[in-house]
Amino acid sequence: MVPREGPESVQCPCPSLASLQAKDALRRKHKRKSRQHQRFMARKALLQEQGLLSMSPEPRSSPLPTPSGALPGTEGTSGGTQRPRNESGGVSWSRKPTPRESAGPWPSKCVAIDCEMVGTGPRGRVSELARCSVVSYHGDVLYDKYVRPEMPIVDYRTRWSGITRQHMRKAIPFQVAQKEILKLLKGKVVVGHALHNDFQALKYVHPRSQTRDTTYVPSLLQQPGLHTRTRVSLKDLALQLLHKKIQVGRHGHSSVEDAMTAMELYRLVEVQWERRQAG
């Protein structure tokens, strides 16, 4: 007896579960970025009211989103309403970049970096790269990998670095990481905090004119209580200027969080910094 064929399967017209999950994740990402931008603009407006930041608008170099989908790094009014405009005063969403009054870099040419180091050599006193993170002007992660030092690790410095033995299982060789990272930094303005430590770990020297070290942010703002110390930690700057707590907990620092914070500090004083740089 020939078995009868079953009824043909009917394809479900509804979207796949994977598609729905992807759309939901995208919506959450947009909402998160919008909230981050609103907080950033509120902090910037507060500093403007205190006379620490210039109130004059600066032309931006990248397309700006509408208020419903604002991303970090866009410009707006102190009231929190984003109104990107072109030279004629009309709203502009996608237009060709025009020369800016300031000498600042285009956002696409600006990245922030932070590295975490472990101890090698005698008593673990030699600092070698164990993790490196690079983020864009808008805070998107461009690179974040664990790196295997060239010498055996003596001290993981987990309390500060957050690095453990388990992280080294998926680490890539230093030479490979160095090549990948320097490719990202080439031709870019690099933002970071105490960048000389990061560049030393990378065995690299970046052009000084293309370096923005956020340890100099207090001198740009000249805020009472900050300029009394030559160097202020990234943690203190984040708390005082961004109202943001970082480097908390028992798991050490996050190089992604530190890089994002450095970029946020740079964006806060970008106009003043680039004017001084141009002068």
C-alpha beads as a LAMMPS data file, in Angstrom:
LAMMPS data file: protein, C-alpha beads

279 atoms
278 bonds

1 atom types
1 bond types

-500.0 500.0 xlo xhi
-500.0 500.0 ylo yhi
-500.0 500.0 zlo zhi

Masses

1 110.0

Atoms # bond

1 1 1 0.000 0.000 0.000
2 1 1 1.305 3.402 -0.974
3 1 1 1.134 5.796 1.971
4 1 1 -0.953 8.841 1.373
5 1 1 0.799 12.140 1.297
6 1 1 -0.061 14.439 4.192
7 1 1 -1.511 17.872 3.605
8 1 1 0.953 20.428 2.389
9 1 1 2.376 22.547 5.160
10 1 1 1.063 26.051 5.199
11 1 1 3.705 28.732 5.664
12 1 1 2.914 31.098 8.492
13 1 1 2.439 34.610 7.120
14 1 1 3.501 36.200 10.408
15 1 1 7.074 37.499 10.855
16 1 1 9.652 35.110 12.252
17 1 1 10.552 35.216 15.914
18 1 1 14.125 36.229 15.062
19 1 1 12.858 39.183 13.017
20 1 1 10.618 40.378 15.844
21 1 1 13.446 40.057 18.354
22 1 1 15.780 42.039 16.100
23 1 1 13.239 44.835 15.693
24 1 1 12.595 44.915 19.434
25 1 1 16.334 45.105 20.166
26 1 1 16.698 47.978 17.676
27 1 1 13.837 49.900 19.301
28 1 1 15.390 49.439 22.742
29 1 1 18.755 50.637 21.433
30 1 1 17.198 53.794 19.958
31 1 1 15.334 54.522 23.206
32 1 1 18.515 54.035 25.228
33 1 1 20.499 56.371 22.978
34 1 1 17.712 58.958 23.148
35 1 1 17.758 58.875 26.961
36 1 1 21.555 59.144 26.998
37 1 1 21.395 62.155 24.692
38 1 1 18.750 63.871 26.807
39 1 1 20.878 63.432 29.936
40 1 1 23.943 64.714 28.104
41 1 1 22.124 67.813 26.843
42 1 1 20.742 68.531 30.332
43 1 1 24.241 68.433 31.804
44 1 1 25.557 70.636 29.015
45 1 1 22.765 73.159 29.533
46 1 1 23.594 73.286 33.262
47 1 1 27.238 74.083 32.544
48 1 1 26.165 76.738 30.048
49 1 1 23.962 78.365 32.679
50 1 1 26.944 78.395 35.036
51 1 1 28.961 80.210 32.370
52 1 1 31.418 77.344 31.909
53 1 1 30.416 76.538 28.342
54 1 1 29.821 78.770 25.345
55 1 1 26.161 79.402 24.520
56 1 1 26.835 80.163 20.861
57 1 1 25.809 77.298 18.560
58 1 1 28.467 75.630 16.477
59 1 1 27.685 74.105 13.059
60 1 1 27.873 70.345 13.226
61 1 1 29.552 68.204 10.649
62 1 1 27.349 65.140 10.702
63 1 1 23.677 64.621 9.874
64 1 1 21.497 65.146 12.932
65 1 1 18.508 63.015 13.852
66 1 1 15.025 64.236 14.546
67 1 1 13.893 64.685 18.170
68 1 1 12.119 61.321 18.175
69 1 1 15.340 59.456 17.381
70 1 1 18.050 61.617 18.824
71 1 1 21.496 60.068 19.192
72 1 1 24.286 61.047 21.559
73 1 1 26.539 63.769 20.222
74 1 1 23.852 65.803 18.435
75 1 1 23.365 69.463 19.199
76 1 1 20.220 71.007 20.559
77 1 1 18.909 73.922 22.533
78 1 1 19.354 74.163 26.282
79 1 1 15.687 73.267 26.639
80 1 1 16.382 69.813 25.218
81 1 1 14.640 70.245 21.813
82 1 1 16.920 69.304 18.924
83 1 1 16.648 71.631 15.959
84 1 1 19.358 70.781 13.397
85 1 1 19.479 73.521 10.806
86 1 1 21.405 74.350 7.703
87 1 1 22.781 77.762 6.737
88 1 1 19.419 78.964 5.426
89 1 1 17.703 78.196 8.729
90 1 1 15.717 75.205 7.519
91 1 1 15.720 71.816 9.171
92 1 1 18.412 69.568 7.765
93 1 1 18.552 65.769 8.087
94 1 1 20.881 64.550 5.359
95 1 1 23.054 67.161 3.783
96 1 1 26.621 67.420 2.603
97 1 1 29.033 68.560 5.302
98 1 1 29.891 72.252 5.112
99 1 1 32.981 73.999 6.464
100 1 1 32.634 74.755 10.165
101 1 1 33.636 77.865 12.036
102 1 1 35.591 75.782 14.542
103 1 1 38.697 73.809 13.711
104 1 1 37.388 70.630 15.286
105 1 1 37.526 67.216 13.651
106 1 1 34.589 65.638 11.879
107 1 1 32.844 63.196 14.237
108 1 1 33.749 60.327 11.909
109 1 1 37.411 61.232 12.446
110 1 1 37.223 61.146 16.230
111 1 1 37.536 58.056 18.465
112 1 1 38.140 57.421 22.158
113 1 1 40.367 54.693 23.539
114 1 1 41.036 53.080 26.883
115 1 1 43.352 50.211 27.785
116 1 1 43.606 47.913 30.778
117 1 1 47.000 46.612 31.784
118 1 1 48.364 43.668 33.771
119 1 1 51.735 43.253 35.459
120 1 1 54.588 41.265 33.917
121 1 1 58.311 41.077 34.523
122 1 1 60.018 41.225 37.937
123 1 1 57.366 41.453 40.684
124 1 1 54.814 42.335 38.010
125 1 1 56.020 45.911 37.742
126 1 1 55.979 46.007 33.939
127 1 1 52.619 47.102 32.553
128 1 1 51.457 45.259 29.461
129 1 1 48.259 45.526 27.469
130 1 1 45.511 43.035 28.385
131 1 1 42.369 44.712 27.024
132 1 1 41.688 47.573 24.645
133 1 1 38.432 49.317 23.775
134 1 1 37.778 51.939 21.104
135 1 1 34.500 53.832 20.763
136 1 1 33.179 56.279 18.191
137 1 1 32.242 59.946 18.649
138 1 1 28.688 58.807 19.418
139 1 1 29.821 56.124 21.888
140 1 1 29.391 53.057 19.688
141 1 1 31.915 50.294 20.412
142 1 1 34.308 49.901 17.473
143 1 1 36.744 47.544 19.173
144 1 1 36.861 45.619 22.437
145 1 1 39.197 42.653 22.781
146 1 1 41.325 40.956 25.397
147 1 1 45.012 40.842 24.572
148 1 1 47.626 38.292 25.589
149 1 1 50.815 40.059 26.777
150 1 1 54.158 39.175 25.268
151 1 1 55.574 38.166 28.673
152 1 1 53.994 35.869 31.295
153 1 1 51.492 37.597 33.575
154 1 1 52.679 37.940 37.163
155 1 1 49.926 40.212 38.507
156 1 1 46.474 40.403 36.923
157 1 1 45.699 43.609 38.872
158 1 1 42.069 42.483 38.817
159 1 1 40.973 45.063 41.389
160 1 1 41.744 47.821 38.879
161 1 1 42.009 46.117 35.494
162 1 1 39.083 43.729 35.816
163 1 1 41.256 41.152 34.065
164 1 1 41.228 37.526 35.244
165 1 1 42.888 34.316 34.132
166 1 1 39.663 33.306 32.351
167 1 1 39.818 36.377 30.109
168 1 1 43.164 35.257 28.745
169 1 1 41.589 32.103 27.317
170 1 1 39.979 34.168 24.560
171 1 1 42.751 36.757 24.302
172 1 1 44.533 37.454 21.020
173 1 1 48.314 37.938 20.664
174 1 1 49.645 41.449 21.281
175 1 1 51.087 41.796 17.771
176 1 1 47.694 41.000 16.216
177 1 1 45.840 43.388 18.520
178 1 1 48.358 46.171 17.973
179 1 1 47.936 45.953 14.216
180 1 1 44.124 46.029 14.470
181 1 1 44.055 48.936 16.931
182 1 1 46.555 51.141 15.120
183 1 1 44.532 50.692 11.946
184 1 1 41.551 52.219 13.781
185 1 1 43.627 55.093 15.188
186 1 1 45.383 56.050 11.970
187 1 1 44.367 59.518 10.797
188 1 1 41.963 59.978 13.724
189 1 1 41.752 62.435 16.585
190 1 1 42.155 60.189 19.629
191 1 1 40.401 61.015 22.898
192 1 1 41.233 59.398 26.225
193 1 1 42.294 59.962 29.821
194 1 1 46.018 59.918 30.610
195 1 1 46.625 58.728 27.070
196 1 1 50.361 58.403 27.536
197 1 1 49.699 55.208 29.523
198 1 1 47.529 53.741 26.750
199 1 1 49.994 54.631 24.005
200 1 1 52.871 53.207 26.044
201 1 1 50.997 49.923 26.430
202 1 1 50.365 49.905 22.669
203 1 1 54.053 50.764 22.006
204 1 1 52.848 53.591 19.838
205 1 1 53.195 57.369 19.542
206 1 1 50.192 59.295 18.204
207 1 1 50.598 62.802 16.720
208 1 1 50.200 65.350 19.512
209 1 1 48.013 67.595 17.347
210 1 1 45.549 64.712 17.018
211 1 1 45.447 63.836 20.711
212 1 1 42.790 65.041 23.173
213 1 1 43.644 64.008 26.729
214 1 1 40.718 64.638 29.088
215 1 1 43.032 65.248 32.033
216 1 1 43.111 68.807 30.640
217 1 1 39.337 69.306 30.809
218 1 1 39.474 71.119 34.199
219 1 1 41.824 73.769 32.822
220 1 1 39.395 74.356 29.955
221 1 1 36.444 74.847 32.312
222 1 1 38.354 76.569 35.126
223 1 1 35.710 75.382 37.550
224 1 1 36.462 76.113 41.221
225 1 1 37.657 73.029 43.023
226 1 1 38.900 71.309 39.864
227 1 1 41.786 73.508 38.747
228 1 1 43.542 73.226 42.097
229 1 1 44.944 69.839 41.078
230 1 1 47.109 69.325 38.033
231 1 1 45.525 65.954 37.297
232 1 1 41.986 64.887 38.086
233 1 1 40.910 61.273 37.775
234 1 1 38.389 60.214 35.167
235 1 1 36.177 58.960 37.992
236 1 1 36.090 62.394 39.662
237 1 1 35.501 64.240 36.398
238 1 1 32.638 61.911 35.496
239 1 1 31.005 62.482 38.874
240 1 1 31.451 66.272 38.971
241 1 1 30.773 67.151 35.332
242 1 1 28.612 64.316 34.035
243 1 1 26.882 63.326 37.305
244 1 1 27.874 59.792 36.420
245 1 1 29.391 57.100 38.649
246 1 1 32.019 54.917 37.009
247 1 1 34.675 52.461 38.175
248 1 1 32.476 51.164 40.984
249 1 1 32.105 47.623 42.241
250 1 1 34.599 44.867 42.882
251 1 1 35.171 43.756 39.319
252 1 1 37.633 46.458 38.293
253 1 1 37.419 49.056 35.561
254 1 1 35.654 48.636 32.239
255 1 1 37.701 49.977 29.346
256 1 1 34.500 50.411 27.319
257 1 1 32.896 52.531 30.058
258 1 1 36.063 54.594 30.517
259 1 1 36.430 55.249 26.781
260 1 1 32.770 56.291 26.507
261 1 1 33.160 58.616 29.497
262 1 1 36.274 60.247 28.051
263 1 1 34.439 60.884 24.786
264 1 1 31.475 62.352 26.659
265 1 1 33.804 64.730 28.512
266 1 1 35.449 65.750 25.257
267 1 1 32.093 66.486 23.624
268 1 1 31.165 68.605 26.615
269 1 1 34.060 71.016 26.005
270 1 1 34.645 70.346 22.312
271 1 1 34.014 73.937 21.192
272 1 1 36.421 75.499 23.685
273 1 1 39.043 72.821 23.141
274 1 1 39.092 73.114 19.362
275 1 1 39.142 76.892 19.460
276 1 1 42.172 76.754 21.722
277 1 1 43.756 74.097 19.534
278 1 1 43.223 76.250 16.447
279 1 1 44.646 79.317 18.158

Bonds

1 1 1 2
2 1 2 3
3 1 3 4
4 1 4 5
5 1 5 6
6 1 6 7
7 1 7 8
8 1 8 9
9 1 9 10
10 1 10 11
11 1 11 12
12 1 12 13
13 1 13 14
14 1 14 15
15 1 15 16
16 1 16 17
17 1 17 18
18 1 18 19
19 1 19 20
20 1 20 21
21 1 21 22
22 1 22 23
23 1 23 24
24 1 24 25
25 1 25 26
26 1 26 27
27 1 27 28
28 1 28 29
29 1 29 30
30 1 30 31
31 1 31 32
32 1 32 33
33 1 33 34
34 1 34 35
35 1 35 36
36 1 36 37
37 1 37 38
38 1 38 39
39 1 39 40
40 1 40 41
41 1 41 42
42 1 42 43
43 1 43 44
44 1 44 45
45 1 45 46
46 1 46 47
47 1 47 48
48 1 48 49
49 1 49 50
50 1 50 51
51 1 51 52
52 1 52 53
53 1 53 54
54 1 54 55
55 1 55 56
56 1 56 57
57 1 57 58
58 1 58 59
59 1 59 60
60 1 60 61
61 1 61 62
62 1 62 63
63 1 63 64
64 1 64 65
65 1 65 66
66 1 66 67
67 1 67 68
68 1 68 69
69 1 69 70
70 1 70 71
71 1 71 72
72 1 72 73
73 1 73 74
74 1 74 75
75 1 75 76
76 1 76 77
77 1 77 78
78 1 78 79
79 1 79 80
80 1 80 81
81 1 81 82
82 1 82 83
83 1 83 84
84 1 84 85
85 1 85 86
86 1 86 87
87 1 87 88
88 1 88 89
89 1 89 90
90 1 90 91
91 1 91 92
92 1 92 93
93 1 93 94
94 1 94 95
95 1 95 96
96 1 96 97
97 1 97 98
98 1 98 99
99 1 99 100
100 1 100 101
101 1 101 102
102 1 102 103
103 1 103 104
104 1 104 105
105 1 105 106
106 1 106 107
107 1 107 108
108 1 108 109
109 1 109 110
110 1 110 111
111 1 111 112
112 1 112 113
113 1 113 114
114 1 114 115
115 1 115 116
116 1 116 117
117 1 117 118
118 1 118 119
119 1 119 120
120 1 120 121
121 1 121 122
122 1 122 123
123 1 123 124
124 1 124 125
125 1 125 126
126 1 126 127
127 1 127 128
128 1 128 129
129 1 129 130
130 1 130 131
131 1 131 132
132 1 132 133
133 1 133 134
134 1 134 135
135 1 135 136
136 1 136 137
137 1 137 138
138 1 138 139
139 1 139 140
140 1 140 141
141 1 141 142
142 1 142 143
143 1 143 144
144 1 144 145
145 1 145 146
146 1 146 147
147 1 147 148
148 1 148 149
149 1 149 150
150 1 150 151
151 1 151 152
152 1 152 153
153 1 153 154
154 1 154 155
155 1 155 156
156 1 156 157
157 1 157 158
158 1 158 159
159 1 159 160
160 1 160 161
161 1 161 162
162 1 162 163
163 1 163 164
164 1 164 165
165 1 165 166
166 1 166 167
167 1 167 168
168 1 168 169
169 1 169 170
170 1 170 171
171 1 171 172
172 1 172 173
173 1 173 174
174 1 174 175
175 1 175 176
176 1 176 177
177 1 177 178
178 1 178 179
179 1 179 180
180 1 180 181
181 1 181 182
182 1 182 183
183 1 183 184
184 1 184 185
185 1 185 186
186 1 186 187
187 1 187 188
188 1 188 189
189 1 189 190
190 1 190 191
191 1 191 192
192 1 192 193
193 1 193 194
194 1 194 195
195 1 195 196
196 1 196 197
197 1 197 198
198 1 198 199
199 1 199 200
200 1 200 201
201 1 201 202
202 1 202 203
203 1 203 204
204 1 204 205
205 1 205 206
206 1 206 207
207 1 207 208
208 1 208 209
209 1 209 210
210 1 210 211
211 1 211 212
212 1 212 213
213 1 213 214
214 1 214 215
215 1 215 216
216 1 216 217
217 1 217 218
218 1 218 219
219 1 219 220
220 1 220 221
221 1 221 222
222 1 222 223
223 1 223 224
224 1 224 225
225 1 225 226
226 1 226 227
227 1 227 228
228 1 228 229
229 1 229 230
230 1 230 231
231 1 231 232
232 1 232 233
233 1 233 234
234 1 234 235
235 1 235 236
236 1 236 237
237 1 237 238
238 1 238 239
239 1 239 240
240 1 240 241
241 1 241 242
242 1 242 243
243 1 243 244
244 1 244 245
245 1 245 246
246 1 246 247
247 1 247 248
248 1 248 249
249 1 249 250
250 1 250 251
251 1 251 252
252 1 252 253
253 1 253 254
254 1 254 255
255 1 255 256
256 1 256 257
257 1 257 258
258 1 258 259
259 1 259 260
260 1 260 261
261 1 261 262
262 1 262 263
263 1 263 264
264 1 264 265
265 1 265 266
266 1 266 267
267 1 267 268
268 1 268 269
269 1 269 270
270 1 270 271
271 1 271 272
272 1 272 273
273 1 273 274
274 1 274 275
275 1 275 276
276 1 276 277
277 1 277 278
278 1 278 279
